[in-house]
Amino acid sequence: MSDMAVTRETFDQVMVPNYAPAQSIPVRGLGARVWDQQGKEFIDFAGGIAVNCLGHCHPALVSALKEQGEKLWHLSNVWTNEPALRLASKLVDATFAERVYFCNSGAEANEAALKLARRYAIEHFGPEKTQIIAFQQGFHGRTFFTVTVGGQAAYSEGFGPKPADIDHVPYNDLEALKAIMSSRTCAVVMEPLQGEGGIISPDADFVKAVRALCDQHQALLVFDEVQTGVGRTGALYAYMETGVTPDILTSAKALGGGFPIGAMLTRADIAASLKPGTHGSTYGGNPLACAVAEAAFDTVNTPEVLTGVKEREGWFCEALAKINEQHHCFQEIRGKGLLLGCVLNEQFQGRAKDFLAAASEEGLMVLIAGANVVRFAPSLVISEEEVRQGLARFERAVARVVNG
Ligand SMILES: *Cc1c(COP(=O)(O)O)cnc(C)c1O
């Protein structure tokens, strides 16, 4: 089986058509570089959608995977295991959290957060306190509960009756939030920087005001840090630079550096509402995932790497501004750390996909965030040389699109 030839055509023959992957099939990666079946080289500014925080095949992760792979892979939650306990201890030491729940993805971490928020509110304040408020354009995953909490109705429609009592208001619109909150509000769920929605930062006072409203109405504040967490913005978690502490925080993507894992972090008094039997996951906290995540966490949570993110943000922003001076296609370059977005101006509305395709032709992997934003989420330890080369390729891609 392993020598069976597969091509992009195989995808259309055997895969459910919910994705439309690129034509080339990557087969190998090292650091910030990837090679496809034909040996074509790409510089990776996509990072597996903000997942590969240490690039491809980072030695610390490879060695953790190999070591644990020869020891113990899986037990289920009938037994606990050392890597899970170590990783949870490190997350507790490094954040506001006192308790950790492990799962396998961002959606599952948010699913756990939402279920916990509902149980906590019902237990402490009665059965009426179930309203969940989230923000338009927000993204929280694809399970039916999380996709309904997400702020793009198109993603949750067509599947029949939705989970109930979920409301949306515009991001950064404090008055709209105020108007809809009451003693019935169970939780407010937000990304501390909207990723999929278009790389949108909260206004400086907005996050603090949301926190104050949650306190006023005894509602939990849930930060979805699935995309912003584990160094992406230059802080270990983005909340650390907002002056606000959430009640529940979710983490995934970069947490495993490419190995699937998710986590929900919270305080002990809130965690108490998930008693034995109330929630669970067969794979959640599996030793292999936790061993890799522990190595990723140890590597990222250092002053060198976190300061390095801010330094790299500078390299990107400077070069992107120059590209824009030359080609005049961005209305704004925004975001934080190594989660950056080039917002296309009037002339290029709806054409982010064309920039992605042109970049791919030039040997560069980038992302989009909606139809009008080209997004970068590279390795947090990408070298200056790789950034320079990647941006040179991006300049050529931009020239292609601009010159038709
Ligand atoms: C990617 C993402 C998710 C979903 O994570 P999955 O691992 O795909 O389930 C949830 N929230 C945010 C903010 C994300 O960026």
The ligand as a Tripos MOL2 file, in Angstrom:
@<TRIPOS>MOLECULE
LIG
   15    15     1     0     0
SMALL
NO_CHARGES

@<TRIPOS>ATOM
      1 C1         -9.0650   27.2510   14.0490 C.3       1 LIG1
      2 C2         -9.9240   27.8330   15.0910 C.ar      1 LIG1
      3 C3        -10.8640   27.0620   15.7930 C.ar      1 LIG1
      4 C4        -11.1570   25.6250   15.4300 C.3       1 LIG1
      5 O1        -10.0960   24.7790   15.6770 O.3       1 LIG1
      6 P1        -10.1190   23.2810   15.0740 P.3       1 LIG1
      7 O2         -8.8700   22.6800   15.6100 O.co2     1 LIG1
      8 O3        -10.1510   23.4180   13.5900 O.co2     1 LIG1
      9 O4        -11.3400   22.6300   15.5760 O.co2     1 LIG1
     10 C5        -11.5670   27.6520   16.8220 C.ar      1 LIG1
     11 N1        -11.3580   28.9260   17.1450 N.ar      1 LIG1
     12 C6        -10.4680   29.7140   16.5050 C.ar      1 LIG1
     13 C7        -10.2750   31.1290   16.9450 C.3       1 LIG1
     14 C8         -9.7340   29.1990   15.4390 C.ar      1 LIG1
     15 O5         -8.8780   29.9830   14.7760 O.3       1 LIG1
@<TRIPOS>BOND
     1     1     2 1
     2     2     3 ar
     3     2    14 ar
     4     3     4 1
     5     3    10 ar
     6     4     5 1
     7     5     6 1
     8     6     7 2
     9     6     8 1
    10     6     9 1
    11    10    11 ar
    12    11    12 ar
    13    12    13 1
    14    12    14 ar
    15    14    15 1
@<TRIPOS>SUBSTRUCTURE
     1 LIG1         1 GROUP 0 **** ****
